[in-house]
Amino acid sequence: MAKSLNLSTLVQLVTAAGLGDALIDSSAKLTVFAPTNEAFSKVPNDTLQFLLNNPEALANLLKFHVAPKKLPAENLQDNQLIPTLDSNNTLRVNIGGEPKVYQANWAKLTHLT
């Protein structure tokens, strides 16, 4: 699904972190809050290179974008805090506009369940 939504940077990073099967499996009981290519384009190149060269740090960052359960978009609420696979952090969802735009910590994202 991520490939069909033009989330190529996310797919590249998930693959580099060795999490491809776990995060892109549509039967998994997870919700991935997927940063768009546009959101990733705002990350400095040296930061992306650091992450690509450090799979453990990259995996930890990506886990911050994954909720350990299915969360249908219609059940999300503005300013909702969601526990993630990164047990040290929660993700804040911001919703606004028509059609609804979902953001996590102010980065535009695509909600994948």
N, C-alpha and C positions, 0 to 999 in steps of 0.2 A: 504494500500500500504506500509506503514512504516514497518509493521510486515514482509511482504514478502521480504523486502530489508535488513532484519536483523538489524533493528534500534531499538533493544529491549530497550536500555537505554533511548533513546528519548521517546519511547512509555511509559515507566515507569514514566518518569518525567512529560510528558504531562498529564498523568492520575493523578499523585499526585497533579499537579497544578490545576486540575479541568478544563483543556482545551481540553480534549480528543475529544469531539464532534466538537468543533470549528476548531481545527487544523488538524484533520485527515479526515474530511469530504471532499471527492473528488469533491463534487459539489460546494464547497466554492470558492469564488473569491479571493483566497489567493495563495501565493507561500511560501512554507516552505523550508528554507535552513537548511536541517537536518544534524546536526553533526553526524558522524558515531560513532559506538561503539568504534572504535579505537581513535577517537578524545576525546570522553568522558573518556576513560581509562587514559588519561593524566591529568585529573582533580583530585586533591587530594581527598581522601576518606572523610576527614573531611569537605571539601567544599560541596561535594555531600550530605552528611548527613545534613549539615546546610540547604541546599536548600530543601531537602525532608521534613524537619521539619518546613519550612517557605514557605507555598504555595504562598503567595503574592510576595515574592522575587523571587521565582522560576518562577511564571507566568511572571513577568517583564523580567527576563532573556530570557525566551522562546519567548516572543514577539519581542525581538531583532532579532530573526531568522526568522521572518515572514514579507513578503512584503504584503501590502494591495491590491494587484492586481495580476493577472496572469502574469507571466514572463516566456515565453518559453525559454528553455535553448539556443536555437539557436539565440536568441536576446540579450543574455548577452554579455557584453564586458569586456575585461581585465581592471582592476582598476576602474570599474564602481562603483559609490556610489549609494546605493539603500535606499530610505526611508523605515522604518520598522514600525511595530505597536508600538514600543517603540519610541515615538515622540522625545525623547532626543538624539537619536543616529541613525546613518546610518550604513549600512553594506557595506563593500568593498569586491567586488568579484574579485578573481584572477583566471585566467584560463591559463592552460598550458599543454603541453605534448600531446601525441597521444596514446591511446584515451584521449580526453580532461579530465583533472582533474579540478574540481571546488573546490575552497577554499574560505572561508569567514574569513577574518581577520586571515589568515594563518592556519586555521583548515580545514582539508579535510572534504568535505561534500557531501551529495547526494542531488541533486536538485529535489524537488517534486513539481509538479504543479497540 
